[in-house]
Amino acid sequence: MNSLAKRIAVFASGRGSNAAALYEAIKQGEINAAVVVVLSDHADAPVLARAKEWGVPTVVVERKGFDSKESFEKAMLDAIAPYEPEAIVLAGYMRLLGPTFIKPYEYKILNIHPALLPSFPGLHAQGQAVAAGVKVSGCTVHFVDTGMDSGPIIMQAVVPVYADDTEDTLAARILPEEHKTYKKALALFCEDKLSIKNHIVHIED
């Protein structure tokens, strides 16, 4: 690991395909980072098995074990603290983070969303796009704030929407672009090439 590599915590709720793409890019030297821990809110999430194959520590913090969102988020902060992450990468983490968690990592939490934000935030974004009849969709990498997919946009990629598309076919077409776009955005973040002014992300040359 490069001494200047960013220490990254990956959060995922499911299979972790974006997590795997990012890990492979880091392994290939495309991103100057190191995944130091993988956290999931589901003990049976397939991403945990992937992390073990990578030799990366895992932690599970399930919401059902806590009587409030605040105590749940404090537990997540405590769980990752020993690994000293410098940034959080959400890779299919299906929970809305609140101020308790976000404040210590302001503008250091990245997320990927399968739509061209600010259009179609929240769940089933691909289905929302198909239902709306839009002709293009895509994906967005953004910093996380306390809103629903409302943080400053880092990078986007456009994918066509066809007349016979379903939520599943559009999702399958968007996913490879998610992997490519997330890799590019995280690489820029790890090179300290992103700055934010008036909610707009600026990318240094």
Secondary structure, DSSP 8 states (H G I E B T S, - for coil): --TT-EEEEEE-SS--HHHHHHHHHHHTTSSSEEEEEEEES-TT-HHHHHHHHHT--EEE--GGG-SSHHHHHHHHHHHHGGG--SEEEESS--S---HHHHGGGTT-EEEEESS-TTSS-SS-HHHHHHHHT-SEEEEEEEE--SSSS-S-EEEEEEEE--TT--HHHHHHHHHHHHHHHHHHHHHHHHTT-EEEETTEEEE--
